Amino acid sequence: MKRADSLERTGALFAGLCCLLVLLAYLQNVNSGPFEDDFGWITMALAAEKQGSLSIWCDALGCFFFRPFNVGLVLASMQAGSWAVAHGTALLLHVLLSITAAWMAGRLISASRSRWFMFAVGCAFFVHQGAPTTVLQLDTLSQSTSDFFSVAAVVAAFVYSSGRARWLLLAAVATLLAMAGKEGGISTPLAVAVTVLLFASSETRLRRTVYAVGTQALAALAYALWRTNVRNLIAPPEEVLARYDFGAGLETLRHFGQFVFVEIVPWNSASLLWNQRLHEWVLGTAVAFLVIIAACSGWRRLFSSQPGSKRTLVWLLSVFVLWCTPFVFLSKVSEQEAYRLGWVTALVVTTGCLSRLKTGSRRAAMVVLFIWCAWIGINATGSVQKSALLRHNSLIVAEMLQEVKEALGDVSETSELWVSVAPSRPPVERYSVLYVPEPALRWRSLLGLRWHLKKPDLAISFFLPDESMPGPPPGAENLKRVHVDIVEGRARLLP
C-alpha cells in the first residue's frame, strides 16, 4: 500500500471513530425535551392541532415567523408522545448531508475519488461542532430543514450543469422548500446560479445559466406569493425588530468573521464560553490557524496538478459567502445560523489537508495528518460537550415543570393558575441557545405549563417579584396559586 493511501486510511478511520462518539452523544439526546424558545413552537403546534395539521402550510398561528417544518415536526412529536420524532428527523437530515458531502468530495477533485477520502469528508461534517444545536433543539428544526434543502438545491444544480433538465426542476423545488424552511434560504437561488455558471461547459454555459436563473426566479416568486398569503402572520415586537434590523458597515465584516470563526475554530462556544478556560481558547485558535495553513498548502499543490481545482475552490468559497449573505447584514447573528456552512468547511479543509498527503515528504505528510486529526478530534469533543449541555438544559426544565406539577396536585378541575415568581428576574445575558443560566431556564420553563399539565386552555397569570399577588377572589374554586423559586428550583402551593 502506498504511503499516501495508508495515511489517508488512518485519517479516515480516526474520523470514523470520532463520528461514532458524536453519534452516541446525539442518540442520548434523541428524546430530550424542550427548553427556552421551544415552548413557543409547542404553543403553535397546539393551535395547529385544533385547526388541523394542514393549517401549518398556510397559517403562521399568531407568530411573526412562518416556518411550517418547525411546527409540523413539533406537532408530530407531540402526537407520537416522543421528541425522538423531531430530533430523529433532524439527525437523519444530518446523516444525509454528511453523505452528500462525501459524494461531492469524490466528484469535485478527480484524483480524490478514494473511498477513504470521501468517508473522511463525510465524517468531518458530521462531527463539526457547529451542528449539535441544529440537530438537538426544537427551535432550530427550521435551520436543519432549510439548510438540507439548500444543499440539495446546490447539488442538483451541480448535476444539472452536465446532466438533464430534470435536475433543474429538482433544484427549483428544493429552493422553494429551503425558503419555506427558514428565511435564510433566500440566498439559495444565487448559489444555484453560481453553481451552474461555474460548472457548465463553455458550449452550454449561457443557456444553462439562463434556464437556472429563470427557474430559480419562479421558485422565489412562488415563495413570495405563498408567504404573502399566509394567515395570522403578526408584526414582530420592538425588541425583535431591533435584532433583525439590516445595515451594512464594519458590523457586516464582524459578522462574517464570526461565521468564519465558528466554522474554523474547533472547541468553541460550549467550552470557550461555558467553561471559560484559557488553554481551550489557545488550543482551539492554534489548531484553526494550523489547519488553515495545511489546507492552503494542499490546495496550492492541487492547483498545479489538477485542472479545474481552482474553479472548485472558487465555487466552494462563493457558496460560503452567499450562504452567509442573509445573516451578516443583521444587527445580531446567532451561532446556529452556521449549520450549512459546515458542509462547505468540511469539503474545503479536508480536501486541502488530505490532498497534501499525496505529495512531499513523509514527515511533512505526517504533520499535516496530525493537524487535521487534531481539528477533527477537537470538533468532535466540542460536539459531545454541546450535546451534554443541551441535555443538561432540557433536564433542568423537566425538573422545574415536574416540581410545579407535583406542587399543584390534581388540576382536573382547575381552569386558572396564578404563578408567583421569585426571587428575581432571570439574568438577561445568554449566548445563543447554548449557554443559558439555570434560573433563566427555569423561568422560561413556566411557559410550558399548559403543555406539561395537558391543559391547553388553562389561563395562566404570572406575578414577578416587584408585583404582589392578590388574594383569591370570592368563588374562585377553579383557581390555584403557586409560588416558584427559579433559583432553588422549588415550588409550593399557596392557600
C-alpha positions in Angstrom: 0.0 0.0 0.0 1.3 3.4 -0.9 2.3 5.8 1.9 -0.4 8.4 0.9 -3.1 5.7 0.8 -2.0 4.4 4.3 -2.1 7.9 5.8 -5.4 8.6 4.2 -6.9 5.5 5.6 -5.6 6.3 9.0 -7.2 9.7 8.9 -10.5 8.3 7.7 -10.6 5.6 10.5 -9.8 8.3 13.1 -12.6 10.5 11.8 -14.9 7.4 11.8 -14.2 6.8 15.5 -15.0 10.5 16.3 -18.1 10.2 14.2 -19.3 7.2 16.3 -18.7 9.1 19.6 -20.7 12.1 18.4 -23.5 9.8 17.1 -23.7 8.2 20.6 -24.0 11.7 22.1 -26.8 12.6 19.7 -28.6 9.4 20.4 -28.5 10.1 24.1 -30.4 13.3 23.4 -32.9 11.9 20.9 -35.8 12.2 23.3 -34.6 15.3 25.2 -37.5 17.7 26.0 -38.0 21.3 25.2 -36.4 24.4 26.7 -36.2 28.2 26.1 -37.9 29.2 22.8 -39.1 25.6 22.2 -42.2 26.4 24.2 -43.3 28.9 21.6 -43.3 26.2 18.9 -45.3 23.9 21.3 -47.9 26.7 21.7 -48.2 27.0 17.9 -48.3 23.2 17.5 -51.2 23.0 19.9 -53.1 25.7 17.9 -52.3 23.8 14.7 -53.7 20.6 16.2 -57.0 22.3 16.9 -57.2 23.7 13.3 -55.9 20.6 11.6 -52.4 19.6 10.6 -52.7 21.1 7.1 -53.0 24.5 8.7 -49.3 24.7 9.2 -48.8 25.3 5.5 -51.0 28.4 5.3 -51.2 29.8 8.8 -48.5 31.5 10.9 -50.5 30.7 14.0 -50.1 34.1 15.6 -46.3 34.2 15.1 -44.1 36.7 13.3 -42.2 33.9 11.6 -43.7 31.4 9.1 -41.8 28.1 9.5 -44.1 25.1 8.7 -41.4 22.4 9.1 -40.7 23.5 12.7 -44.4 23.4 13.7 -45.0 20.2 11.8 -42.2 18.3 13.4 -43.1 19.5 16.9 -46.7 18.6 16.3 -45.8 15.1 15.0 -43.6 14.6 18.1 -46.4 15.7 20.4 -48.9 13.4 18.7 -46.4 10.5 18.9 -45.6 11.3 22.6 -41.8 11.4 21.9 -39.4 14.1 20.9 -37.5 11.4 19.1 -39.6 12.2 16.1 -38.3 15.7 15.7 -34.7 15.0 16.8 -34.6 11.8 14.8 -35.7 13.7 11.7 -33.0 16.3 12.2 -30.4 13.6 12.8 -31.5 11.8 9.6 -31.1 15.0 7.7 -27.6 15.5 9.2 -26.6 12.0 8.1 -27.9 12.7 4.6 -25.9 15.9 4.4 -22.8 14.0 5.5 -23.4 11.6 2.7 -23.8 14.4 0.1 -20.6 16.0 1.4 -18.8 12.7 0.8 -20.4 12.3 -2.6 -19.4 15.8 -3.7 -15.8 15.2 -2.5 -15.4 12.4 -4.9 -16.7 14.5 -7.9 -15.1 17.8 -7.3 -11.5 16.6 -7.4 -11.0 13.8 -10.0 -7.9 12.4 -8.3 -9.5 12.2 -4.9 -12.2 9.6 -5.5 -10.9 7.1 -3.0 -13.5 5.7 -0.6 -11.4 6.7 2.4 -11.1 10.3 1.3 -14.9 10.5 0.7 -15.6 8.9 4.1 -13.3 11.3 5.9 -15.1 14.3 4.3 -18.5 13.0 5.4 -17.3 12.3 8.9 -15.6 15.8 9.1 -19.0 17.4 8.5 -20.8 15.0 10.9 -18.6 15.8 13.9 -18.4 19.5 13.3 -19.2 21.4 16.5 -21.5 23.9 14.7 -24.1 21.2 14.2 -25.4 19.9 17.7 -27.7 22.9 18.4 -29.4 22.5 15.0 -29.8 18.7 15.4 -30.8 18.6 19.0 -33.1 21.5 19.7 -36.7 22.1 18.6 -36.2 25.8 18.0 -33.6 25.1 15.2 -35.5 22.5 13.3 -36.2 25.1 10.7 -32.5 25.6 10.3 -31.8 21.9 9.7 -34.6 21.5 7.2 -33.9 24.7 5.4 -30.2 24.0 5.1 -30.8 20.4 3.9 -33.0 21.7 1.0 -30.5 24.4 0.3 -27.7 21.9 0.0 -30.0 19.7 -2.1 -30.6 22.5 -4.5 -26.9 23.2 -5.0 -26.1 19.5 -5.5 -29.0 19.3 -8.1 -27.6 22.3 -9.8 -24.1 20.7 -9.9 -25.5 17.6 -11.5 -27.6 19.7 -14.0 -24.6 21.6 -15.1 -23.6 18.4 -17.1 -26.8 16.5 -16.9 -30.5 16.5 -17.8 -33.0 19.3 -17.3 -35.0 17.3 -14.7 -32.2 18.2 -12.2 -33.0 21.9 -12.7 -36.6 21.2 -11.8 -35.4 19.4 -8.6 -33.2 22.4 -7.8 -36.1 24.8 -8.1 -38.4 22.6 -5.8 -35.5 22.3 -3.2 -35.0 26.0 -3.3 -38.7 26.7 -2.6 -38.6 24.3 0.3 -35.3 25.9 1.6 -37.0 29.3 1.7 -40.1 27.8 3.3 -37.9 26.2 6.0 -36.3 29.5 7.0 -36.0 33.0 5.7 -32.2 32.5 5.2 -33.0 30.2 2.3 -33.4 33.2 0.1 -29.7 33.1 -0.8 -30.2 29.6 -2.3 -31.2 30.9 -5.8 -27.9 32.8 -6.1 -25.9 29.7 -5.0 -27.7 27.6 -7.6 -27.0 30.2 -10.4 -23.3 30.4 -9.5 -23.0 26.6 -9.4 -24.4 26.3 -13.0 -22.3 29.2 -14.2 -19.0 27.7 -12.9 -19.6 24.0 -13.8 -21.5 24.1 -17.1 -19.3 23.5 -20.2 -18.4 26.6 -22.3 -20.7 25.4 -25.1 -23.8 25.3 -22.9 -22.9 27.7 -20.1 -25.0 30.7 -21.2 -28.1 28.6 -22.0 -28.0 26.5 -18.8 -27.3 29.6 -16.6 -30.3 31.4 -18.1 -32.5 28.4 -17.5 -31.2 28.1 -13.9 -31.8 31.8 -13.2 -35.3 31.6 -14.7 -36.4 28.6 -12.7 -34.9 29.9 -9.5 -36.8 33.2 -10.1 -40.0 31.2 -10.5 -39.3 29.4 -7.2 -38.6 32.7 -5.5 -41.9 34.2 -6.9 -43.8 31.1 -5.8 -42.4 31.5 -2.3 -43.2 35.3 -2.2 -46.9 34.6 -3.3 -47.1 31.8 -0.7 -45.6 33.9 2.1 -47.7 37.0 1.4 -50.9 34.9 1.6 -50.1 33.3 5.0 -52.8 33.9 7.6 -52.2 35.2 11.1 -48.7 36.5 10.5 -48.3 39.2 13.1 -45.8 42.1 13.3 -42.7 41.4 15.3 -42.3 43.2 18.7 -39.9 46.1 19.0 -37.2 44.1 20.7 -37.2 41.5 17.9 -37.3 44.2 15.2 -34.2 45.7 16.7 -32.4 42.4 16.4 -33.4 41.9 12.8 -32.5 45.4 11.6 -30.5 45.4 8.4 -27.4 47.5 7.8 -24.0 47.4 6.1 -20.7 48.5 7.5 -18.0 47.3 9.9 -20.6 45.2 11.7 -21.1 43.3 8.5 -17.5 42.3 8.4 -17.5 41.4 12.0 -20.5 39.1 11.5 -18.7 37.5 8.5 -15.7 37.0 10.7 -18.0 35.3 13.3 -19.1 32.8 10.8 -15.5 32.0 9.8 -14.6 31.7 13.5 -17.4 29.3 14.2 -16.6 27.1 11.3 -12.8 27.0 11.5 -12.1 27.3 15.3 -12.9 23.9 16.9 -13.9 23.6 20.6 -15.8 26.9 20.7 -19.0 28.1 22.2 -19.8 25.3 24.6 -16.3 25.1 26.0 -14.8 28.5 25.3 -17.8 30.5 26.6 -19.2 28.0 29.1 -16.0 26.7 30.7 -14.0 29.9 30.2 -10.7 28.0 30.2 -7.8 30.0 28.7 -6.0 26.9 27.4 -9.0 25.9 25.3 -9.1 29.3 23.7 -5.4 29.0 22.9 -5.6 25.4 21.7 -8.7 26.0 19.6 -7.3 29.1 17.9 -3.9 27.5 17.3 -5.4 24.4 15.7 -7.6 26.6 13.5 -4.5 28.5 12.4 -2.5 25.4 11.6 -5.4 23.6 9.8 -5.8 26.7 7.5 -2.1 26.6 6.7 -2.3 22.8 6.0 -5.4 23.1 3.8 -3.9 26.1 1.9 -0.8 24.1 1.2 -2.8 21.2 -0.1 -5.0 23.4 -2.4 -1.9 25.1 -3.7 -0.5 21.7 -4.8 -3.9 20.8 -6.3 -3.8 23.9 -8.4 -0.6 22.7 -10.2 -1.6 19.1 -10.5 -5.4 19.1 -11.1 -7.1 21.1 -13.8 -10.3 22.6 -12.5 -9.3 22.7 -8.9 -9.2 26.5 -8.8 -12.7 26.5 -10.1 -13.8 24.1 -7.4 -12.3 26.2 -4.6 -13.8 29.4 -6.1 -17.2 27.7 -6.1 -16.9 26.5 -2.5 -15.8 29.9 -1.2 -18.6 31.6 -3.3 -21.2 29.4 -1.9 -19.9 30.0 1.7 -20.1 33.8 1.1 -23.6 33.6 -0.5 -25.0 31.4 2.3 -23.7 34.0 4.8 -25.3 36.9 3.0 -28.8 37.0 4.5 -27.3 37.0 8.0 -24.2 39.2 8.0 -26.4 42.3 7.5 -28.4 41.7 10.6 -27.8 43.7 13.8 -27.2 40.4 15.7 -26.3 36.9 14.5 -26.8 33.7 16.4 -24.4 30.8 16.0 -27.0 28.3 14.9 -27.2 30.1 11.5 -23.8 28.5 10.6 -25.0 24.9 10.1 -24.9 24.6 6.3 -21.6 26.4 6.2 -20.1 23.3 8.0 -20.8 21.4 4.8 -18.6 23.7 2.8 -16.0 23.9 5.5 -15.6 20.1 5.7 -15.1 20.0 1.9 -12.5 22.8 1.8 -10.5 21.8 4.9 -10.5 18.0 4.3 -9.8 18.2 0.6 -6.9 20.6 1.2 -5.4 18.6 4.1 -5.7 15.1 2.7 -4.6 16.1 -0.7 -1.4 17.3 0.9 -0.7 13.7 2.0 -0.1 12.7 -1.6 2.9 15.0 -2.2 6.0 16.0 -0.3 8.0 14.1 2.3 6.5 11.6 4.7 7.4 13.7 7.7 5.5 16.7 6.2 2.6 14.5 5.4 2.5 13.1 8.9 2.4 16.7 10.4 -0.5 17.6 8.1 -2.4 14.4 9.1 -1.8 15.2 12.8 -3.1 18.7 12.4 -6.2 17.6 10.6 -6.9 14.8 13.1 -6.5 17.4 15.9 -9.1 19.6 14.2 -11.5 16.7 13.8 -10.9 15.4 17.3 -11.5 18.8 19.0 -14.5 19.4 16.8 -15.9 16.0 18.0 -15.1 16.9 21.6 -16.9 20.2 21.2 -20.0 18.4 19.7 -20.1 16.0 22.6 -19.8 18.9 25.1 -22.6 20.8 23.3 -24.8 17.7 23.3 -24.2 17.3 27.1 -25.0 20.9 27.7 -28.2 20.7 25.7 -29.2 17.6 27.6 -28.5 19.5 30.9 -30.7 22.4 29.8 -33.6 20.1 29.0 -33.2 18.2 32.3 -33.3 21.4 34.3 -36.5 22.4 32.6 -38.1 19.0 33.1 -37.3 19.1 36.8 -38.8 22.5 37.2 -42.0 21.6 35.4 -42.4 18.4 37.4 -41.8 20.3 40.6 -44.7 22.7 39.8 -46.9 19.8 38.7 -46.4 18.0 42.0 -47.0 21.1 44.0 -50.3 21.8 42.2 -51.6 18.2 42.6 -54.8 17.4 40.9 -55.6 20.1 38.3 -58.6 18.3 36.6 -60.9 21.0 37.9 -58.5 23.9 37.6 -59.2 26.4 34.9 -57.0 29.3 36.1 -53.5 29.4 37.5 -51.6 32.2 39.2 -47.8 31.9 39.4 -45.7 34.0 41.7 -42.0 34.0 40.5 -39.2 34.7 42.9 -36.6 35.8 44.0 -35.6 37.9 41.0 -35.9 38.3 37.2 -33.7 35.8 35.3 -30.4 37.0 34.0 -30.6 38.7 30.6 -27.1 37.7 29.5 -27.0 34.5 27.4 -25.2 33.1 24.4 -27.3 31.8 21.6 -29.3 28.7 22.6 -26.3 27.0 24.3 -25.2 28.7 27.5 -28.4 29.7 29.4 -28.2 30.3 33.2 -30.3 27.8 35.1 -32.7 30.5 36.7 -33.4 31.7 33.1 -34.1 28.1 32.0 -36.5 27.6 35.0 -38.3 30.9 34.3 -38.8 30.1 30.6 -40.0 26.6 31.5 -43.1 28.1 33.1 -44.3 29.0 29.6 -44.7 25.2 29.1 -47.1 24.6 31.9 -50.1 24.3 29.7 -48.4 21.6 27.7 -46.9 19.8 30.7 -50.2 19.8 32.6 -52.0 18.7 29.4 -54.5 21.6 29.8 -54.1 23.8 26.6 -57.0 26.1 27.7 -55.6 26.8 31.2 -55.5 30.5 31.9 -52.1 31.4 33.5 -51.1 34.8 35.1 -47.5 35.5 36.2 -46.5 37.8 39.0 -42.9 38.9 39.1 -41.0 39.8 42.3 -42.0 43.5 42.0 -45.6 42.5 41.7 -47.7 41.4 44.7 -50.1 38.5 44.1 -53.6 39.4 45.4 -55.6 37.0 47.5 -58.0 34.7 45.7 -61.3 36.4 44.7 -64.6 35.0 46.2 -66.0 32.0 44.4 -62.6 31.1 42.7 -63.0 27.3 43.3 -61.2 26.6 39.9 -58.2 28.8 40.7 -54.9 27.6 42.0 -51.9 29.8 43.2 -48.4 28.6 43.2 -45.1 30.2 44.3 -42.0 29.3 42.2 -38.4 29.9 43.3 -36.4 29.9 40.0 -33.0 29.9 41.8 -33.7 26.9 44.0 -36.0 25.2 41.6 -38.7 24.8 44.1 -42.5 25.3 44.0 -45.2 25.4 46.7 -48.9 25.7 46.5 -50.4 28.8 48.1 -53.6 28.5 50.2 
